[in-house]
Amino acid sequence: MTIQLSASDMAVYAFIEQYYSLNGYSPSNAEICKAVGFASKDTVHHHVKRLVQCGWLSHAHNVHRTLIPIHYPRIHYVRKPQG
């Protein structure tokens, strides 16, 4: 079974990747919802689940902010300046 990723899936992935690169950890579902323009956090959950199934994201079950973009070079994130 092949899952086709939609433009919305890719928008969610792009935001997670960008947020991860700036902060070193993933955004919350509420932050993703606001950034991508979804009306519901359930919609975010649906897209994240698809990205995990396709191998674009990994995460620890039942732990917050553990989404890791698989295609992102993890050792090269830029820390957000303090202050």
C-alpha positions as CSV (number, residue, x, y, z in Angstrom):
1,M,0.0,0.0,0.0
2,T,1.4,3.4,-1.1
3,I,0.3,6.5,0.7
4,Q,0.3,9.7,-1.5
5,L,1.3,12.7,0.5
6,S,-0.9,15.8,-0.1
7,A,0.2,19.5,-0.2
8,S,-1.2,19.8,3.3
9,D,1.0,16.9,4.5
10,M,4.0,18.6,3.0
11,A,3.1,21.9,4.6
12,V,2.9,20.2,8.0
13,Y,6.3,18.5,7.4
14,A,7.9,21.7,6.2
15,F,6.8,23.6,9.3
16,I,7.9,20.8,11.6
17,E,11.3,20.7,9.9
18,Q,11.7,24.5,10.1
19,Y,10.6,24.6,13.8
20,Y,13.0,21.8,14.6
21,S,15.9,23.5,12.9
22,L,15.3,26.7,15.0
23,N,14.6,25.1,18.4
24,G,16.1,21.6,18.4
25,Y,12.7,20.0,19.3
26,S,9.3,19.7,17.5
27,P,6.3,22.1,17.7
28,S,3.1,21.2,19.5
29,N,0.0,20.2,17.6
30,A,-1.5,23.6,18.5
31,E,1.5,25.4,17.0
32,I,1.3,23.4,13.8
33,C,-2.4,24.0,13.6
34,K,-1.9,27.8,13.9
35,A,1.1,27.9,11.5
36,V,-0.5,25.8,8.7
37,G,-4.0,27.3,9.1
38,F,-6.0,24.3,10.2
39,A,-9.1,24.7,12.2
40,S,-8.6,21.6,14.4
41,K,-5.7,19.9,16.1
42,D,-7.3,16.6,15.0
43,T,-6.5,17.6,11.5
44,V,-2.8,18.1,12.5
45,H,-2.9,14.6,14.1
46,H,-4.2,13.1,10.9
47,H,-1.4,14.6,8.8
48,V,1.3,13.8,11.4
49,K,0.1,10.2,11.5
50,R,0.3,10.0,7.6
51,L,3.8,11.4,7.7
52,V,4.9,8.8,10.3
53,Q,3.3,6.0,8.3
54,C,5.3,7.2,5.2
55,G,8.5,7.4,7.1
56,W,8.9,11.2,6.9
57,L,8.6,11.6,10.7
58,S,9.5,9.5,13.7
59,H,8.2,10.0,17.3
60,A,8.0,8.4,20.7
61,H,4.5,7.3,21.5
62,N,2.6,9.2,24.1
63,V,5.4,11.8,24.6
64,H,5.0,15.4,23.6
65,R,7.3,17.2,21.2
66,T,9.2,14.1,20.0
67,L,8.5,14.4,16.2
68,I,11.8,14.2,14.3
69,P,12.0,14.9,10.6
70,I,13.7,11.9,9.1
71,H,15.0,13.7,6.1
72,Y,16.6,16.4,8.2
73,P,20.3,16.3,9.2
74,R,19.8,16.4,12.9
75,I,23.3,17.5,13.9
76,H,22.9,20.8,12.0
77,Y,20.1,22.6,13.7
78,V,20.5,26.3,14.6
79,R,19.6,27.4,18.1
80,K,17.3,30.3,18.5
81,P,19.1,33.3,20.0
82,Q,18.4,33.8,23.7
83,G,17.0,37.1,24.9
